[in-house]
């Protein structure tokens, strides 16, 4: 089980997207820089940005797919075991209620 919450993961994803956009803007701003070294650095950065953007897209797609699969598995379990699901939900509610009342 992951120690990061969905909100934390979303925040990291947003930070990565903003970093990519900032790097692209920086590349546009330095486009007037001439010389072989500057051109090589820009080309490497552009390639890495392209790769990072693609990997980010792939990661998002994989996360969406795994979420859909988990939802389908949960739905199938609830349909196959409605009383057991109700008992689990009641127990979880009781535990959460006890934890809240302790504060």
Secondary structure, 3 states (H helix, E strand, C coil): CCCCCHHHHHHHHHHHHHHHHHHHHHHHHCCCCCCHHHHHHHHHHHHHHHHHHHHHHHHHHHHHHHHHHHHHHHHHHHHHCHHHHHHHHHHHHHHHHHHHHHC
